Structure formats: structure tokens, C-alpha cells
Amino acid sequence: MTDKGMTMQGLGAMAVGILGIIVIFTIIPIVGNELDAAVTMPAGSDWNASENADLPTGVSLWTSLGGILKVGAIVIVIAGFLRTLQGLRS
């Protein structure tokens, strides 16, 4: 049996994955904002961002992880494209 490259199921799975990444990039900042606003920290607490400037924020964490997610998505799309081209060749 010869390899036919990317199938319709593979293309569909890739489309669902890309849609999932779009949803993640849309929903996560909203959820993070709600979590930040959900609890007020008392004065003197180590977790109070106004008193402890070294605390990691959700924005900084999401900025660093978001870039990794984008690179992963680009690699997957390129791999699917190359797999499709491989199927056209045979």
C-alpha cells in the first residue's frame, strides 16, 4: 500500500486544531482577567501585587507561553502541508 499523504481526516483534524488554538487565544485572556479581579489581597500579604513587584503576572506567563503555542501551530501546519505535497507526488 502506497502512502497517499495527508487524508481528509488529517486535514479536518488540523482545521479543528487551528480552531482550538484560536479559541484558546480568545478565551484565556478573558478567564485570566476574571481570576485577577476575583480576589482582593489584603494589605501586607506577600501575594499583593502592589506591595510585591516581583510576583509573576498572568500576562507575563501567557505572553511567554503564547509564543510557544504559536510556533507549535505553525510547525504543525507546515508539516501537514508537506505531507499533502508528499501525497500529490506519489
Residue pairs with C-beta under 8 A, 6 or more apart in sequence:
2 90
3 86
3 87
3 90
4 87
4 90
5 83
5 84
5 85
5 86
5 87
5 88
5 89
5 90
6 80
6 83
6 84
6 87
10 80
10 83
11 80
11 84
14 76
14 77
14 80
17 73
17 76
18 73
18 77
21 69
21 73
24 69
25 66
25 69
28 62
29 62
32 58
32 59
32 62
35 58
36 58
41 47
41 48
41 49
42 48
43 51
44 51
45 51
46 52
47 55
49 55
49 57
